[in-house]
């Protein structure tokens, strides 16, 4: 590395390292973040319009208007891209129900928020089903996973706001059960129930649980 300092010729010594703190480095990092977001947005658009199977490295590159090499440099492989998209989607969903606009976020009645959350969670499950099934923990571990724990806590809080005071742990798990990846796969593949029908039946289930006094 070029330097205007004289070398230290003592044994085991050399020129002191210099770190590039110029604005160019900040610009490059900002460009990298923008490119990454561009590619994630392109992948999500493909999922929304054509389903997860349409997400290939070639298709994402075309959708984003970049070369395929850019996609590989950012994510390494389709699996890496899908993992990044899953993490990004989960972060967006969490931000939406914790602090986003109503009805998913604060400000709406708890029943409306719960229904909005179920629809959003089902949409994400459908979009990332293959990867979610692969990543899903087995046994009791699935309920202690941070994503699952936060989801359960959110639903439990909304149920409490609706007026439920007892059995919240069991009720929250019962409400969330049809939203789980394995349940969604079974309903769609084995029972041949479509996304819209699953959503409608889940909403009917939730409304049936709610006492008349809190509807």
N, C-alpha and C positions, 0 to 999 in steps of 0.2 A: 504494500500500500504506500503510495507516494507520501512523503512527509518532509517538512523543512527542518525537522529536528535532527541533530547529529546522532548517529547510532550509538547506543551504549555497548561498548565492546567488552564489558565484563562477562565472564562465563555465565551462560544461561540467560543473558539479557538481550534485549533487542529494542527497536524503536517502540515508543509508547503507542498503543492503538488509538486511532481517531474514529469517532462515530459521526456519520453524516446526519446532521440535524437540519438540513436545508429544507425549504418549502417544497422542493421537488419530491422528497420522500413522502411528505404528507399528502401531496397530490396523487402520488402513485397509490398510496393506501386508500385514499378516497375513491379513486377510479376502480380499484379492485373490489371495494365494497359495493359500488354501484353496479359493476358487472355481475357480481354474485347475486344481487337483488334482482337484476334484470333477468338472469337465468332462472331463478326461483319463480319469478312471476310468470315467465314463459311456460315453465313446467306446470304450474297451477292452472294456467289457462287451458292447456292441453287436457288436463284432468277434468276440468269443469265442462269442456266442450265435447270431449271424445272418450273420456275414461282413462284410468291409470295405464292400461295396456298401450295407449298411444304415446306414452312418455318414453322415447328413446333419445339417445344422445344426438342423433341426426335431427329428429323432430324438434328438440329443444333448441338446437342451434338455429334451425330455420325460423322458428317462432320468434327467437330473440334477435335474429338478424346478425349473427356472428358465425365465425368458423367453428367447426366441430372440435378443433383442437382447444379452443377456449373453454369449452364445456369440460373436456377431459382434464385440463390444467386446474380448473377450479374444484372438481369433485372426484376425479380419478376414475370413476366408473358409474354405471347406472345405479348400482346399489348405493354408492356414496352420495349421488344426487338425491335419491329417494330418501335416504336417512336425513340429509340436510333439509329437504322439503318437509319431512315429518316433524323434525324439531322446530322448524320455522312455523309450521301450521299450528303446532301445539302451543308455542309461545304466543302467537297471535290470538288463539282462542282464549288462553288464560288471561291475557291482557284485556280482551273484550269483555269477559264476564266479571272481571275484578274491577275494572275502571272505565270500560267503554260506554258508549251510548246505550240507553234503554231501547228495547226491553231486555236485551241480553245483559247489559250492564246495570249499575245502580239507577234507581229512580222509578222503575216500574213496579207494579204489584208483584209479590213473590210468585204467584201462580204464573203470571205472564213471563217472568224471568226463567222459571223452571221449564216452561214449554219452549222458550227460545233456546235455552241451553240444550235441551234434548235434541231439537232440530239441528243445532250447530254440531253437536257431538256425533249425531248420526251421519251428517254430511261428511265430517272428517273421517269417520270409520269407513264409509263407503269409498271415499277417495283414496285411502291408504290401507285398504284391507289386507292386502298381501303382506306388506311390511309390518303392519300391526300384529298380525298373526305370528309372524316370525319372531318379533321382539317380545311378545307377550310372555310374562312369567307364568309358571305353573304353580298349582297349590295355593297355599295361603300367601305366598310371596307376591302374587299379583295384586293383593289388596294393600300391601305395604309400600308398593312402588310410589315414588313421589307424585307422579301424574294421577294415579288412582286415588291416593290419599287426598290430594287437593280437590279432585272431582267429588269424592264422597263428602268431604267437609263442606263444599259449596252447596250440594244438594241438601245435606242435613240442616244447614243454616236456613235455607229457603223453606224447608218443611217446618222448621221451628217458627219462622215468621208467619206461616200459614195457620199456626195454632196447635200443631202437634207438640206434645210434651213427653210422651213415653214411646219407647221402642224406636227411637230415631235411627239407631244404627242399622237395625234390620230393615226398616222401611226405606232408608236411603239406598241400601244395597238392592232391595227389590225394585226400586224405581230405575236404578242404573243397569240392572241385569240385561234388558233387551238392547241396550246401547253397546254392549261389549262386542269386540271383534268376532269371537267364536260364536256368539248368539246370532250376530248378523249373518255370518257365513252360513250357519245352519238354516236360518229362515230363507235366505235367498237361494242357496244351492239345493237344499233338500226339500224344503216346503214350497219353494218357488213363489215366495212373496216378494213383491217389488219394493223399492225404496219408499215410494209414496205411501203404499199401504202399511208398511212397517211404521212409518212416521205417524200416520193417522191412528193406527191401533195403539201405539204408545201414548199418544196424546189422550185418547179415550180412557186408557188405563189410569193415567195421572188424574184426569178430571173425576174419575169414579172414586178415587181415594179421598178426594177433598171433601170435608164436611160442608154441608150447605151454608153454614154460618160464615165460612171464609171464602166462598166463591164470589 
